[in-house]
């Protein structure tokens, strides 16, 4: 930063002149851009602002009006201060009119009670100015190099924000236009202190221009966006206080460079999930993996505009019914679109929820219901809206069953949010194999709806269940693997058709003799009688358990 008037007065060469501040003592933090020695009464046309004017006073006006005009001209052009040396025109005091005018204008007026070499003063101050400018260039080059590398490497927003916070030494928050926190770095400060009541605090800070400093809050704010489309603000959170007059904020360039990197990142990755969805996904993952504490989840969700405390929380998992397996990039695009579709359904139903991808195939939601919201009504409306939007988007036919909507038991605190999400995931996995409709009246699945499939899915990691599957179906699975056969599928069709051989043959698209022959092979390999109800029941349970284990 440029040296201030106070810094100049502290130089050894100035201290030799025994400087005395006679006016404008509260304005000594003005930056000094240059030093100008001048002995003319009409100086305004020779200055550009920011200069420290040195004079012996020999050419100053004698009358009061002339002195007032002289001070006014200096102040209006924006000089940093006026230094008058005793010994030529004035000897032990300055004219009262000069002092009074400077005090009225807030212009620092300094008397040098001992003569000094003005050239020595200019050399010393100009060295400080040039060094400050060189340092500013070095800092600017360093900042640009750091953020250019981040952009080239495709750094994610949290990494960009972490770098801004590290270089500024202060917390940084990225928010959307609704003042909801998308990402942040506390710079070592308490997270609760930074994010508490964020939306209200942020709405009160609206400095002018795309980048501005708010002295009342101390925040430095810059707009984030590109191609004329602004989508957020980057905020550097500092203590309240004014800036030196005429000086830009020391971190303005750093914050603007960070905002540019974020805007470029959004343009480059516009085909990937939105930053808002990434933030939601991070919170959901933190709940499921215990990576975040209960208080951290509640605080970050509140800052994101999804209050969880004091609400009934319902975990929901969405899965698309199986079809042809798409390529990896296509699968990512489909999951991204599916997630945004779910978020759109949440907004359409005026619900408050975290919405994000859970894995490569499913979308998770943590819905926060208020005291006046009926759980079944809200879930039914969401399921219907999601199905309608899915059909309108061309993802499902008008008569198609739509995606699986699985719901966990509602809980009353953030501490139990993991339980409802896990239950919803288990229900979703089991429901994928269920026939659409299934006699249910609700448009979504809960644990009682998946019945035996749900129980087996809950037990899928139990070694005893896996041993049971191998004991019942192992020989048949081995035969199919060795001969590339489909006897397991034939058995499944037979049992799903209620042991009706004729209906099963039709479902398998085989002639009855061919299908009967395959059933006899199954009986020989497994050593069972498929006419016995108990044997068929045991095999059916084993097939359902096989589905759960493979899932």
Protein Blocks (a to p, Z undefined) as FASTA:
>chain_A
ZZdfklmmmpmklmmnopadfehklmmmpccfbdcddfbfblmlmpgbhiacddehlmgc
fbfklmmmmmmmmmmnopabdcddehjlpmkbccfklmmmmmmnopacdddfbdcdfklm
mmmmmmmmmmmmmmmmmmmmmmmmmmmmmmmnopafklmmmmmmmmnopacddddfkopa
fbdceehpafklmmgoklmmmmmpccehjbdcdfknopacddddeehiafbdcddddded
dddehiacfklmmmmmmmmmmmmmmmmmmmmccfklmmmmmmmmmmmnopacfklmmmmm
mmnopafehpacddddddddddddddfklmmmmmmmmmmmmmmmmmmnopacddddfblm
bccddddddfklcfklmmmmmmmmmmmmmmmnopacfkbgbjadddddddfbfklmmmmm
mmmmmmmmmmmmpcehjlpabfbdcfklnmmmmmmmmmmmpmklmmmmmmmmmmmmmmmm
mnopaklmmmmmmmmnoopaklmmmmnopafklmmmmmmmmmmmnopafkbmklmmmmmm
mmmmmmmmmZZ
